[in-house]
Amino acid sequence: MSQENSVEALLEEARLNAAMPSPAERQRLREAASLSRAQVAAAVGVGRTTVANWETGHSEPTPPGRLPYLKLLKGLAEIYPAPATESAPEPATESAPEPATESAPEPATESAPEPTTDPAPAADPEPAADPEPAPVPPAFTAAPETLRGPDGRAIEGDPGPCIRCGVETAYQSTDGRPLHSGAMCRPAGPQSVPTAPAGRVPAPTAAPAAPVAVSPTPAPMYNRPERRARSAARAQADTTLLISRAVQEEAERAGGDEEAALKALIKRAIPDVMHLFNETRATARYDYTAYPALPDILKKPSKKDPDQIWEARPKFHHPGYSLRAPGEVKVTALDVNAAYLSALKCWLPIGKLEHSTGTDGIAPKRSGVHLITPAEWAHPHLPDPIGDRDEPGALWVTNATLRLLQRLSGPKYALTEAPVIHESWTSGATENFLDALRKLLSAARDEAIENRDTLTLEYVKAMYSKFISTMGESIHNREMVRPDWMHIIHSQAYANLWGKAFKAHQAGLDVIAMMGTDELHVTGDWRQVFSEGRGVSQMKIKHGDTKASGEYTVGTVAR
């Protein structure tokens, strides 16, 4: 290495170790430049939620996004230096008494829905006469308040021309119109008129509008059910457009070559699905830990060694039937549609995993991985819910497997004894963490099937399958490191498949085989048990190159 390169390497390391501005200062600089979190995220190569975590102090910038983020902040600090004195008070029209402080958001372990109605505000005493308001610029006189969340921070929405200055902003007023946060507006000069983005009409600033009456105790708009419903519907519509635009863009770039377009879409599936994930998390009620400190059990000993978590992958064949034995027993190989997509509905730990022994870490709203000794499975005609093991004894399983074993050992099924739990790594959990993403991709999949759009269908499949497979320690996805999530989602897919096998057995069908995440072979009239089709909740006949694909016959084996 040359002397010049050595010096540059040291400088690079110094930049990485340079002190970051405080979270509050990071947000101030971004807002001063009228930048959205999405713009910053795209510039430094991370997700929008990551930028939000950096600004709220929930996490600190780490490579590879740390250095470009630090450069951006330093550049913004030169343009927008911190004020020497406290900022000026809010305009007079915003000086009405603040609404009562909301209670803190529910802890991360809670997944109950928010209340559907707002509590009635307490009656206020007769207000005293307002003092003479301080003179303020006309452009600010009639502006409503900035929409803020329970933590007091401004909430972003769809970009548009600010109702004060006409410059585009992603922040909102309490009545849903674009509005810069605080005093970050750029008032137009006496002869200038703000230029609106293409297709938009700028808000007039030539003459002040009539003052808007502000309620002494305005209800918090961000907590109203109708606003949340509109925001969720609008967010889903916007993110759905991202999928169709990506397909159209690659199809046009490939000049009608569908194979080339599909290769391009699969190549961009990981960054695209992470963008969708971040967008669906933009209105979430709580933050999550994207880079927790991992216990050794979740780390692979080496690249060649297998994971230490047993996912309960099934490989079951009924001992009473065989392809080699002559017979006329008709078997149908069924395929579960989008098994991994359905498995996104599972209990995921959202914080740093904590160690516990015995049953101390076991709770309905906690999830993680557990060291257990399962009971013996005494039903050869049904798949073992723990999967096909080579060795007996204790093993590490995910919360999805443990929940299945606990159900099967309960009074409703009584199929086995409860497993012995030795120790666990768990945190507070929710079953709905990936629900918005799951619903979004499911809707896009259904639409693609209805329109016979193979390109979109394969693109969506690549997104959710790669999202799951790279959320562990993968060089292809550096936005999160959650191998516990990956193992839990895999195990949930296997648990879902076991449930379908049990349903078929209860209906009088024999389960001949159960393999992987989506393959179930049964005898008898399966259409009386499962709905046929390509929908996520449906089953279809499996087609492939193997002997046991589609429909075939087996013979019975003497017992």
WODA-V512732 format. One line per field, one symbol per residue. ss: DSSP state (2 for helix, 1 for strand, 0 for the rest). psi: psi as a letter, one per 30 degrees, with the letter a starting at -180 (. if undefined). burial: I if it has 16 or more other ideal C-beta (glycine too) atoms within 10 Angstrom, else O. A space follows every 50 residues. Layout:
# WODA-V512732
ss->???
psi->???
burial->???
This chain:
# WODA-V512732
ss->00222222222222222000002222222222000022222222000222 22222200000000222222222222222000000000000222000000 00000000000000000000000000000000000002222000010100 00010111111000000111111000010000000000000000000000 00000000000000000000222022222222222222222222222222 22200002222222222022222222222200000000000000022200 00000000010001111000110000001111111100222200000110 00011110000000011111111000000000000000000000111122 22222222000000000001111111111100002222222222222222 00022222222222222220000100100000222222222222222222 22222200001111110011111002220001000000111000000000 111111000
psi->kleeeeeeeeeeeeeegkkklleeeeeeeeeeghkleeeeeeefhaleee eeeeffgflkkllffeeeeeeeeeeeeeeilkkelklllllefgglkklk kllllklffkgkllkfkkkkkkkklkklkklkkkklkeffegkalkklaf gfkkklbkllkkfeffkklflllfgglkkkkbhglikkleflkkkllkgk klkkgekklkkkkkkeikkjefgkeeeeeeeeeeeeeeeeeeeeeeeeee eeefhfjeeeeeeeeeegeeeeeeeeeeeffeglfllljfiljklffgkk eleflllfkjfhklikkkfflkffkklgjkkkjlkkkheeeeffjljkkf akkkkllbgegjlehllblkjljllkkhiffkkkffajkeklaklkllee eeeeeeefflfeehfllklkkelljllklkfgegeeeeeeeeeeeeeeee ghieeeeeeeeeeeeeeefgfbikffjgfljifeeeeeeeeeeeeeeeee eeeeefggkkjeljkbfgkkkllajfffekkkagleglllkkkafleglb klllllkk.
burial->OOOOOOOOOOOOOOOOOOOOIOIOOIIIIIIIOIIIIIIIIOOIOIIIII IIIIIOOIIOIOOOIIOIIIOIIOOIOOOOOOOOOOOOOIIIIIOIOOOO OOOOOOOIIOIOOOOOOOOOOOOOOOOOOOOOOOOIOOIIIIIIIIIIOO OOIIIIIOIIIIIIIIIIIIIIIIOOIIIIIIOIIOIIOOOOOIOOOOOO OIIOIOOOOOOOOOOOOIOIIIIOOOOIOOIOOOIIOOIIOOIOOIIOOI IOOIOOOOOOIIOIIIOIIIOIIIIIIIIIIIIOIIIIIIIIOIOOIIOO OOOOOOIIIIIIOIOIIIOIIOOOOOOOIOIIIIIIIIIIIIIIIIIIII IOIIOIOOOOIIOOOIIIIIIIOIIOIOOOOIIIIIIOOOOOOOIIIIII IIIIIOOIIOOOOOIIOOIOIOIIIIIIIIOIIIOIIIOIIIOIIIIIIO OOIOIIIIIIIIIIIIIIIIIIOOOOIIIIIIIIIIIIIIIIIIIIIIOI IIOIIOOOIIIIIIIOIIIIIIIIOIOOIIOOOOOIOOIOOIOOOOOIOO OIOIOOOOO
